[in-house]
């Protein structure tokens, strides 16, 4: 991950509909959701959702896979993890104990073992 890719990802998330969409997709991993279902759940027109999904895709935060007549979108947790690692790479000037509370706060998001095999 580099600075420009990180800026693109953060810019894509700096809009309420896109942030809600990304968070919804994270919660629907690993199956993802069809674009039409995303539009319905977020309560935006399908063409508006399409534009938001295009922005998130260009930023590397989501990916789409055609399944029949639908495109199913999934959060790209690997790229999102790379953005987070880029931001935290030099956390607290190398003093790991200062970052321990942050890491601890991030851990409860997944039950024991649920994150194994995932790149985030």
Backbone as a ProteinNet text record, in pm:
[ID]
protein_1_A
[PRIMARY]
XXXXXXXXXXXXXXXXXXXXXXXXXXXXXXXXXXXXXXXXXXXXXXXXXXXXXXXXXXXXXXXXXXXXXXXXXXXXXXXXXXXXXXXXXXXXXXXXXXXXXXXXXXXXXXXXXXXXXXXX
[TERTIARY]
86.3	0	89.8	48.2	124.5	33.1	91.2	16.6	-101.8	-82.4	-192.2	-307.1	-277.7	-383.5	-457.7	-385.9	-448.4	-540.2	-493.9	-575.8	-701.8	-689	-805.2	-906.5	-859	-949.2	-1018.8	-943.2	-1003.1	-1101.5	-1068.5	-1160	-1289.2	-1277.3	-1397.4	-1488.3	-1430.1	-1509.3	-1558.6	-1512.1	-1546.6	-1677.4	-1773.2	-1905.5	-2002.9	-2111.6	-2199	-2253.2	-2301.4	-2358.3	-2251.2	-2133	-2026	-1977.2	-1967.2	-1925.7	-2028	-2157.2	-2261.8	-2255.5	-2234.2	-2226.9	-2110	-1993.2	-1876.1	-1897.9	-1949.4	-1974.1	-2075.6	-2177.4	-2275.9	-2209.8	-2125.6	-2057.1	-1962	-1893.9	-1806.1	-1888.8	-2006.6	-2093.8	-2151.3	-2148.7	-2204	-2096.8	-1972.6	-1866.7	-1893.6	-1860.3	-1790.1	-1881.1	-2012	-2102.5	-2124.6	-2118	-2144.6	-2292.9	-2323.2	-2462.4	-2471.5	-2583	-2605.2	-2625.9	-2588.2	-2598.5	-2740.7	-2840.2	-2979	-3020.4	-2974.8	-3004.7	-2935.1	-2812	-2742	-2819.9	-2866	-2942	-3068.3	-3136.4	-3259	-3228.7	-3125.2	-3093.1	-3044.1	-2970.8	-2919.3	-3023.5	-3125.4	-3234.7	-3187	-3119.4	-3079.2	-3118.5	-3139.1	-3169	-3054.9	-3088.8	-2987.5	-2876	-2909.9	-2804.3	-2710.2	-2763.3	-2679.6	-2587.5	-2644.2	-2562.3	-2453.3	-2485.6	-2385.5	-2266.6	-2294.3	-2187	-2103.5	-2167.5	-2094.2	-2009.2	-2064.4	-1989	-1869.4	-1885.1	-1773	-1660.2	-1695.4	-1594.5	-1523.7	-1599.3	-1540.2	-1452.5	-1494.3	-1416.1	-1284.7	-1289.6	-1166.7	-1069.9	-1123.4	-1039.6	-987.5	-1029.7	-982.2	-1049	-1163.2	-1230.7	-1337.2	-1389.9	-1488.3	-1453.7	-1508.5	-1495.2	-1629.8	-1655.8	-1781.7	-1758.7	-1850.9	-1843.4	-1980	-1980.4	-2106.7	-2153.9	-2279.5	-2346.3	-2480.7	-2485.6	-2607	-2631.2	-2747.2	-2780.9	-2741.8	-2690.4	-2654.8	-2503.6	-2462.4	-2323.7	-2326.3	-2254.2	-2247	-2119.4	-2134.7	-2021.8	-1979.1	-1847.8	-1788.7	-1687.7	-1672.9	-1568	-1433.7	-1336	-1200.4	-1125.3	-1135	-1075.7	-924	-865.7	-720.3	-671	-734.6	-694.5	-729.3	-844	-879.4	-777.2	-737.3	-635.2	-503.6	-470	-346.5	-353.3	-471.2	-488.5	-467.6	-529.6	-516.4	-370.7	-304.6	-163.9	-76.2	-107.6	-31.6	-44.8	-166.6	-189.8	-121.2	-111.6	-58.3	86.1	144.5	278.4	378.6	378.5	474.3	405.8	307.5	225.3	310.1	285.6	342.2	494.9	553.9	699.4	774.8	713.5	781.5	761.1	689.5	663.1	532.9	546.2	431	331.8	379.5	288.1	188.3	225	131.3	18.8	45.5	-56	-139.6	-97.6	-167.6	-316.9	-358.4	-502.1	-579.3	-521.7	-586.7	-603	-497.7	-502.5	-604.1	-606.4	-701.4	-845.3	-870.8	-1005	-1048.3	-954.5	-986.8	-1016.2	-961.3	-973	-1114.8	-1197.4	-1329.1	-1425.5	-1386.9	-1480.1	-1509.1	-1422.9	-1441.1	-1436	-1532.6	-1524.3	-1396.7	-1354.7	-1233.5	-1232.7	-1123.9	-1105	-1178.6	-1271.9	-1350.6	-1266.6	-1160.3	-1078.8	-970.3	-953.6	-844.9	-867.1	-760.1	-768.1	-805	-845.9	-880.6	-761.1	-752.9	-650	-720.4	-696.1	-762.4	-667.3
-117.6	0	122.4	222.7	346.9	463.4	579.6	697.6	728.2	722.9	759.7	659.2	530.9	430.9	447.7	481.9	505.3	627	733.4	853.9	822.9	744.4	707.5	628.3	534.9	454.9	541.2	627.1	714.1	812.1	863.8	955.8	884.1	760.3	684.5	662.4	643.2	619.9	748.9	862.6	991.9	1046.3	959	995.4	899.8	948.9	864.8	738.7	749.4	631.7	526.5	570.2	474.1	409.5	487.6	431.1	327.6	359.8	265	139.5	157.5	44.1	-46.2	13.3	-66.6	-142.6	-75.4	-140.4	-254.1	-233.3	-338.1	-458.3	-431.9	-541.8	-616.2	-545.4	-611.7	-708.2	-665.4	-749.8	-867.7	-863.3	-971.6	-1064	-1048.6	-1138.6	-1278.7	-1382.4	-1380.9	-1380.9	-1383	-1399	-1276.8	-1157.6	-1035	-1015	-912.7	-880	-831.6	-863.5	-808.3	-656.8	-588.6	-442.3	-394.6	-459.5	-418.8	-430.6	-535.2	-553.9	-446.8	-412.5	-303.6	-173.6	-142.8	-19.9	-18.9	-133.6	-142.6	-124.5	-191.7	-184	-45.9	21.8	155.7	262.3	222.3	311.7	424.6	383.7	478.4	418.4	501.5	448.2	360.3	262.1	168.7	238.2	340.1	408.7	485	537.9	605.3	504.1	387.6	282.9	237.6	228.4	189.2	284.7	412.2	512.4	498.4	475.7	459	332.1	224.6	99.6	113.6	190.6	214.8	288.4	386.5	460.5	368.4	285.9	193.2	88.8	46.3	-51.1	10	132.3	199.8	220	239.6	259.8	127.3	15.6	-114.4	-165.8	-108.3	-149	-255	-265.2	-368.8	-429.4	-547.9	-611.8	-670.4	-677.3	-730.9	-853.6	-948.9	-1071.9	-1096.8	-1114.8	-1141	-1281	-1288.8	-1416.3	-1411.5	-1471.9	-1465.8	-1323.3	-1269.1	-1132.9	-1029.3	-1074.6	-982.8	-970	-860	-845.2	-844.7	-940	-951.8	-882.6	-790.4	-712.6	-765.3	-763.9	-805.7	-702.1	-688.1	-601.3	-668.1	-590	-642.4	-619.1	-717.2	-702.8	-701	-763.7	-759.5	-619	-549.5	-411.2	-317.7	-339.7	-256.5	-275.4	-398.3	-425.2	-356.5	-353.8	-287.2	-137	-77.3	65.2	87.1	3.3	17.9	-1.8	-100.4	-122.6	-5.8	53.1	169.8	283.1	303	409.9	381.2	255.4	219.3	170.6	162.6	103.2	162.5	290.5	355.1	400.9	323.2	357.4	388.7	502.2	541.6	543.6	574.9	588	461.7	345.5	220.2	169.4	242.4	199.3	118.7	-13.5	-102.2	-89.5	-60.8	-53.1	61.8	166.3	277	237.4	143.4	99	-17	-77.3	-194.2	-168.9	-54	-32.3	-30.6	26.6	28.5	-113	-190.5	-329.1	-407.7	-387.8	-455.7	-419.9	-293.6	-250.7	-312.4	-340.7	-398.8	-548	-616.3	-761.5	-813	-751.6	-809.6	-811.6	-755.8	-752.9	-892.3	-988.3	-1124.4	-1222.1	-1316.6	-1418.1	-1501.8	-1569.5	-1650.9	-1739.4	-1728.9	-1813.5	-1770	-1676.8	-1638.5	-1565.2	-1500.6	-1425.1	-1509.5	-1634.1	-1715.3	-1738.2	-1724.7	-1743	-1618	-1515.3	-1389.1	-1296.4	-1217	-1113.2	-981.3	-921.4	-793	-693.7
0	0	0	-75.5	-77.5	-40.9	-34.6	7.8	-82.9	-214.5	-304.7	-297.6	-284.2	-271.2	-139	-34.2	95.9	89.7	25.7	11.1	-69.4	-176.3	-257.9	-175.6	-94.1	-10.3	93.8	159.6	261.2	199	81.2	12.1	-26.1	-69.8	-107.5	13.1	129.1	250.3	314.7	266	326.3	269.9	250	199.2	266.7	323.5	406.1	338	215.4	148.4	122.7	80.8	54	183.4	289.6	417.8	466	457.7	497.8	411.3	281.4	189.2	224.4	247.2	280.8	411.5	511.7	641.2	627.3	545.6	521.8	454.9	354.5	285.6	378.5	466.8	563.6	648.4	688.4	769.6	694.2	563.2	480.7	424.3	471.5	427.1	480.7	406.1	278	155.5	175.7	61.8	-23.6	36.8	-37.6	-62.5	-141.2	-173.9	-317.7	-384.4	-518.6	-511.2	-617.4	-622.2	-593	-649.6	-626.5	-481.2	-415.3	-273.6	-189.7	-225.5	-156.7	-168.5	-289.9	-311.8	-225.9	-218.8	-139.7	9.4	59	201.6	244.5	156.6	187.6	154	76.8	36.5	-54.2	-162	-266.2	-401.2	-504	-636.7	-686.9	-771.1	-819.9	-897.3	-976	-1052.2	-958.4	-849.8	-750.1	-682.4	-646.2	-583.9	-679.9	-807.3	-907.5	-908.1	-901	-899	-772.4	-659	-533.8	-535.9	-589.5	-597.9	-691.9	-797.6	-889.3	-817.3	-735.6	-659.1	-560.6	-488.7	-392.3	-462.6	-580.8	-657.5	-704.1	-758.7	-803.3	-687.4	-567.8	-449.3	-392.9	-451.1	-405.8	-280.1	-243.8	-121	-142.5	-263.5	-295.4	-430.9	-452.5	-582.8	-619.1	-747.4	-796.3	-881.6	-870.5	-948.6	-1010.7	-1142.3	-1210.4	-1175.9	-1132.6	-1106.3	-1176.4	-1292.9	-1373.2	-1419.1	-1386.8	-1427.5	-1323.5	-1210	-1101.8	-1089.1	-1028	-985.8	-833.6	-776	-630.8	-585.2	-492.5	-441.8	-306.5	-285.7	-159.2	-114.8	16.4	70.2	44.1	2.9	-15.5	115.3	203.9	337.2	332.2	231.8	216.8	190.7	95.7	66.7	181.6	244.8	359.1	471.4	494.3	594.2	560.6	430.8	388.4	416.7	398.3	429.7	579.8	661	806	849.3	791.9	827	783.6	667.9	622.6	724.9	774.3	871.9	1005.3	1041.8	1173.4	1170.2	1053.2	1038.3	1136.7	1155	1244.7	1373.1	1413.5	1529.2	1651.6	1708.7	1837.2	1837.8	1724.2	1717.5	1753.8	1727.1	1756.4	1897.6	1979.8	2116.4	2116.1	2104.7	2090	2205.7	2323.7	2438.3	2422.7	2349.8	2327.6	2232.2	2141.3	2046.3	2099.6	2208.9	2263	2286.6	2341.1	2360	2227.6	2124.6	1993.1	1939.9	1945	1897.6	1978.8	2107.8	2195	2158.1	2127.6	2088.2	1955.9	1867.2	1737.3	1746	1840.5	1849.5	1873.7	1957	1985.7	1867.2	1753.9	1641.3	1588.4	1615.5	1566.7	1684.1	1690	1793.9	1776.1	1881	1874.9	1750.8	1673.9	1556.7	1432.8	1442.6	1326.5	1222.6	1264.8	1170	1107.7	1152.9	1097.7	949.8	875.1	731.9	656.8	725.7	660.7	661.7	557.6	553.2	575.8	689.6	716.5	774.6
[MASK]
++++++++++++++++++++++++++++++++++++++++++++++++++++++++++++++++++++++++++++++++++++++++++++++++++++++++++++++++++++++++

